[in-house]
Amino acid sequence: MIVAYLHWRIIFFLNIPIGIAGLLLVYLHLPDYCEEKNNPLDIVGLILFGSGIGLLSYVLEIFGEHTLSAIKISGLLTLSLCLIAAYGIHAVRNKFPLLQLGLFRIRTFRAAVSGSFFTRIGIGGVPFLLPLLYQVGLGFTPIQSGLLIMPQAVGAMSTKFLMTRILTRFGYRGILVSNTLILGVLLFLFATIGLHTPVWLIAVQAFSYGAFTSLQYTSMNTLAYADLSEEQTSNGSSIASTMQQLSISFGVATAGLATALFVPDRSHASAAEMIPGVHKALLFLGVLTILSTIVFRRLRSGDGNNVSQQKVLHHAG
């Protein structure tokens, strides 16, 4: 509605009242947990990791635009990887690193965070591709496109109350392996949407995708803390949230890159050119999503039971 009747820049101002409401709810309801001793900020690690990841995201974004030569892109990519590698060396030697990479020795944390990263790369580009398909390919208005995406949110919210029962019944390994495969198949189904697809079928697919995405996010997010001690929770949260934001950024960049490859001239592409191109991009993301099951298959059948069955936390390597 904002895009249709106002200006797209106003969308970003929605963060202000939502952010204020979030701060108020945290102040009123979240316990005030404080550590007795705060470790010094790892400024060197912040510079190395932040600049390396930021540069890598930039390279992924401009790769499909062809605004830089292959030599320049290769140089920037090499520099970003060197900065990230330098942070890895720095983190091992620093007593209080920005991100404690040693937490990846914990099997459940490693599977949850790394699996979440690769899964979100696959499904993270969907909010970018679907409006492109609906508006440019199918000719829907921004309002119609938004209404077609809305069932995803309805599906996500309507399944929240079932999460505990599902996880208790099937376990984290079973859910994450099977659910990731289902998400990949749903992306394949999105790639079948065309000019003659009934609107009700698009809405059903969106609802289903939202429900299974919600289950996926909840499972990955809670499994990350299953075997962390109270002392490790803060650092684990930092790594998990950082990787989530990175995967979202990488997911959109990957979707943009895939679209640029399959629809070379997006700004002037016709519907006949746009629809097959977006379909191919969705198929590509579906394959990436299914491949992420490799990470979750390394979990054991009992992993995460202390969370799904609300048992006492324990530490396991």
Phi, psi and omega in degrees: 000322179296316180296323184285320189249341182240237179222143186298334181294335181294338179306320185290336179287346175297337179295334185293302179295325179294318178296318178297317178297320178297317178298319180295317180294321177297316181297322184278328192240340184271128178300149183270085179279130179225140174275146181293329182223126178265132178282152180294149179290132179278086185294317180298316178296322178299317180292313182296309184290314182298315181291322180295313180290320178298318179293322179296318177298320179296318180297317178297323182291316186273350183299317181281348181272344179059034180274344178238156179289163180298324180295316180294318179296318179297321179295316179294321179296316178298317179297317180297318179294324177295320179295318179294318177296321178297323177295320179301317177294317180297319183295325180293324184273340184273138181290324180234075182289161179302313177235122181280095184292345178297341179294341179289353174288340178280121190302311183294320179295317180298314182293318182294313185287311181291320177295320177299319181299309183289325178294316182292332175297321180289311185267350182291339180272356182298315178299341176275320187280321184296313176300326177296318179293314185292314188275311182278318183282309185266349177080019178285155174284164177304322179293316178297320178298316179296320179295327179286334178274336183304323179303336176299315179294321178297316178296320180295316183287326185288343182258358184300320184289350180264353188302312183299317180296318182295314181294322178294323183286316188251345179080160184294317183298312181298318181293311186292324178290308183290319183292325178294320176297319179297318179298321177298318178295321178296324175295322175299321180292324175300329180286358176261354182289126180222193184296334184255009179285128179298144181298322181297327179289322176298319180295320179296316178297319180295317179299313180297317180298318179296319180296313181288329176294319178299316178298321180295311181297315180298317181296313182294318184293321182280328179296330182301331184257006187300318186242022176269139175283169180300325180290335182268349187298318182298310179294322178297321178295321179298315181293314183298314181292323178297314180294326178297313181295321178296318182294325177296315179297316179294325180296314178295318179297320179295319178296319177296320178295316179297319179295320179297326180287320185269338175233082188305324182242076186297323185292336181240013183287141176276170179300322180297330179272325185290315185300309178298325179295315178293323177301315180295322178296319178294320176297320178298315178293326177297320177296317178300319180296314180296323179297333181291347176295340178302322180292315184288338179292344179280351176289159175259161187299328183266000181297132177085001180298330179293342176268309184294330180257010175056047177268176180290138180295144176220161182256129179225135181273000000 
